[in-house]
């Protein structure tokens, strides 16, 4: 089983940037497809972005396309989320997720981190 620990959240002004990191431990990191989800107050958790085991495939939510970039470093057991041009509506708790299932984009994540808060002020 993999353990996931997010970091890098914080308070940023609109149009600013943040980079989130998710460090994984446990089974071989490169066996997992990875994703980021977020949950805003009073809303359901929603998909943000996912990346395949090798990093060759990615899929993004329409709301973050062109602003957010996911990447992974399998040697460091870490996945990153670079967030640029942040908007107040990006405010949420961001969760890292992992799955051993075959690549299916935003579906089938089984393992979750505790989350990191991102707050974007206007």
C-alpha positions in Angstrom: 0.0 0.0 0.0 1.2 3.5 -0.8 1.3 6.4 1.6 0.8 9.9 0.2 1.8 13.2 1.7 1.0 16.5 0.1 2.9 19.8 0.7 3.2 23.2 -0.9 -0.3 24.6 -0.2 -0.8 28.1 1.2 -2.2 31.6 0.6 -1.6 33.3 -2.7 -3.1 36.3 -4.5 -5.1 35.9 -7.6 -2.9 35.5 -10.7 -0.2 34.0 -8.6 1.4 30.6 -8.6 2.0 27.6 -6.3 3.6 24.3 -6.7 2.2 21.3 -4.8 4.2 18.2 -4.2 3.0 14.7 -3.2 5.6 12.4 -1.8 4.8 8.7 -2.0 6.2 5.8 0.0 5.5 2.1 0.1 5.3 0.1 -3.1 7.1 1.1 -6.3 5.9 4.6 -7.1 6.3 4.0 -10.9 3.6 1.3 -10.7 0.9 4.0 -9.8 -1.0 6.4 -11.9 -1.3 9.6 -10.0 -3.8 12.3 -9.7 -4.9 15.5 -8.0 -8.4 16.3 -6.8 -9.8 19.2 -4.9 -12.6 20.0 -2.6 -13.9 23.4 -2.0 -16.1 24.3 1.0 -19.6 23.0 0.6 -18.8 21.2 -2.6 -18.0 17.7 -3.7 -14.5 16.6 -4.4 -13.7 17.1 -8.0 -11.0 15.8 -10.4 -8.2 18.2 -11.4 -5.6 16.3 -13.3 -4.0 12.8 -13.7 -0.8 11.4 -15.0 0.0 7.8 -16.1 2.7 5.6 -14.6 5.4 6.6 -17.1 4.2 10.2 -17.4 3.4 9.8 -21.1 -0.4 10.4 -20.6 -2.1 13.2 -18.8 -5.7 14.4 -18.6 -6.9 17.7 -17.2 -10.2 19.1 -16.0 -11.4 21.8 -18.4 -11.3 24.4 -15.6 -7.5 24.1 -15.2 -6.3 23.5 -18.7 -3.6 25.9 -19.7 -3.0 27.0 -16.1 -2.0 23.8 -14.2 0.6 21.3 -15.1 1.2 17.9 -13.6 4.5 16.1 -13.6 6.2 13.3 -11.9 9.7 12.2 -10.9 9.7 8.5 -10.4 13.3 8.6 -9.1 12.1 10.8 -6.3 8.7 9.1 -5.7 7.0 12.5 -6.1 4.3 14.0 -8.3 4.0 17.8 -8.7 1.2 20.1 -9.6 2.3 23.5 -10.9 -0.5 26.0 -10.6 -0.3 29.3 -12.5 -2.7 32.1 -13.0 -4.6 31.1 -9.9 -8.2 32.3 -9.4 -10.2 32.6 -6.2 -12.4 29.7 -7.5 -9.3 27.5 -7.2 -9.5 27.7 -3.5 -9.9 24.2 -2.1 -8.2 21.4 -0.2 -6.1 19.6 -2.8 -5.7 15.9 -2.5 -3.1 13.6 -4.1 -4.3 10.2 -5.2 -2.9 7.0 -6.6 -4.1 3.9 -8.3 -2.6 0.6 -9.5 -5.5 0.1 -12.0 -4.9 0.4 -15.7 -4.8 4.0 -16.9 -8.2 5.4 -17.2 -7.6 9.1 -16.7 -9.7 10.5 -13.8 -11.2 7.2 -12.6 -10.4 4.5 -10.2 -8.1 6.1 -7.6 -7.8 4.0 -4.5 -5.3 5.7 -2.3 -5.5 9.3 -0.9 -3.4 11.8 0.9 -4.6 14.0 3.7 -4.8 17.1 1.6 -3.2 20.5 1.5 -5.1 23.8 1.7 -4.8 26.3 -1.2 -6.4 29.7 -0.7 -6.4 32.2 -3.5 -7.3 35.8 -2.5 -8.9 38.3 -4.9 
